[in-house]
Amino acid sequence: MTYAQPPVELPLRTDPEPEPMAGCGVCAALGGQRREARLLSDHSTVSDCNVELRNHPHPEGAA
């Protein structure tokens, strides 16, 4: 079988999972949801929670 273009190769993420920021309710909720999903072997939801945690905005200097 011939294809018009070669397959796309996506990089494997090897960076550590993001940690919920202390004092942030959204981060705490996502961390809890991720923990529950991991217990249920729901890897798709674990990945979704990681994306949300990475992209969740916090004010400058908040840590």
Buried (B, 14 or more C-beta within 10 A) or exposed (E): EEEEEEEEEEEEEEEEBBEBBEEBEBBEEBBEBBEEBBEEEBEEBBBBBBEBBEEBEEEEEEE
